[in-house]
Amino acid sequence: TGWGSGAHPLEHRKQDDVKLLPPTLVGGQLRGERVRSIAAAELHNLAVTEDGAVFSWGDATFGKLGHGNLVDWPAPRRVEALRGTQVGAVATGPRHSLAVAADGRVFGWGFGDDTLGLRAFHKTAPVYGACAVASSAAAAASAAVPPPLPPPLPPPLPPP
């Protein structure tokens, strides 16, 4: 479910000119999928499904949606570059996106400067599709298994 104005936040509209939307079910290619987690930036969003697929939507500037182009998507669309990769977690930044695979590999896309950790690979231009950044067993463990819930609170003490 999502809500907000539905308008690009950089349009600088007056509050009276913006149609505020109530919480609305997010559709697109996510319809029928069971979502495990989401990440939201100012202008784009990512979702990870229970089977580890990644979907993105919103503003495509810098290629941060990972669809291999600069086309904005108003509804969730699967990131095909990650098909076949079990993703455990995603994160968004203003110009990039990151995903941690269950095996510990880290994928990044969007503006390819130091925010993606790709400088060692001489990627200083936008990366429009997901590419591997690093690998870590600790990252795999934290991405594959969600943190446990805290124990329940004890019952209150009876009044004196």
N, C-alpha and C positions, 0 to 999 in steps of 0.2 A: 504494500500500500504506500502511496506517495501523496504529497500535497505541497502546496505553495502557490506561486502566482502562475506558473506555467509559462511565464515570459522570460526572455533573456534578461538576467539581472543587470547587465550593463547598459540597458536602454534608458535608465534614469527616469522612469515614469513617476509621476506623482502617485501617491497611494490611492487617490480617488480614481485614477485611470487604470489600475491593475485589477483584473478579475482574480480574486482569491479562490482557490479551489479547495474543496473539502478533501479528506483522505479518500483516495481513489485506488482501486486495484490496478497494479502495474501489469500490463499484458505483453504484447509482442511475442517473441519466441519463448518467453518465460511462462506463458500460459500452459498450465498442466505440469510444470516442473516444481519440485520441492526445493526451495532455496535454503541453504545452510547459513550463509552470511552475505552481507553487503558492505560496500564501502562507497562513501559519497564525498565528492569534491564539490566545489562551487558550481561547476558547469558540466560535470559528467559523473556517471555512477557505474559500479561494477557489482555483479552478483555471482556467487558460487553456488552451484546446485549440489545436492547430496551425492551425485555421482562424480563430482569434481569438475564439471564443465564451467566455463567462465562466459558471462554475458556482459555486454557494455551498452550504454546509450548516453546521449547528450551531445555536447559540443565536441567535434573531432579535431579542433585546432591542435597542431603538433603531432597528430596521429595518435593521441592518447586513448582512443577507443580500441586500437589494435586491429582494425579491419583492413589495414593495408592501403588506406586512402584518407582523404580529409573531408569525407562526407558525414555531416551531422546525422544522427539517428535518434528520432523522437521516442522510440520504443526499444526495449532490449533486443539485442542481436548477438548470437554466439560468436565468440572470438575463435575463428577457424584455425588460426596459427597454433592454438593450444589444444586442438582436438587430439585425443589420444593421450593427453597428459592429465593425470589426476591432480587437480589443484586443491590445496587445503585452505589457503588464505589469499586475500587480495588487499591492496592498499592503493589509494589515489593521492596524487598531488595536483597542483594547479596545472602542470604541463606534462605529466607522465602518469603511468600506472605500473604496478608491480604485482607479481603473483608468485607464491611459494608452492612448488609441487610437493606432493607427499614424499617423494624421494629426496627432497632437500634442494633441488635445483631452484634457482630464482630467475624469473623471467621479467624483463622490463620492456616498455615501449612508450613512445612519446618523444619528447625533446631529449635527444641523446647526449646531453652534456654530463657533468659529474653527478647529476641527480640519478642517473641510471647505473652509475658505476662502470660505464663503458669506455672511459677515456683510454684505458689500456688497449682497447681494440680500435682506437682512432675513429670512434663514432662520434663526431661532433655535430652532425646534422640530425634532424628528426628521424626516428626509427618508427616506421608506420606499422610494423608487425612485431609480434612478440619475439624476443631473442633471449637466449640464456645469458645470465649475468654471473652467477656463482653457484656453489653447492655447499651445503652444510648439513651434517647429520642432526645438529641441534634444531635447525630451522625445520627440517622434515618432521622431527618429533613434535614440535610445537604447532605445526600446521595441520598435521594429520589427526591429532587428538585434541578436542576442545578442552579447556581447563575444567576441572571438576567443580561442581556446585558447592558452595559453602555448606557446612552442616546446619541443620535447623536450629533455631534458637530454643533454649530450654523454656519450659512453661513458666509463667510468672509466679512469684512466691505469693502464698495466700496473705491477706491483710492480717496485721497483728491483733 
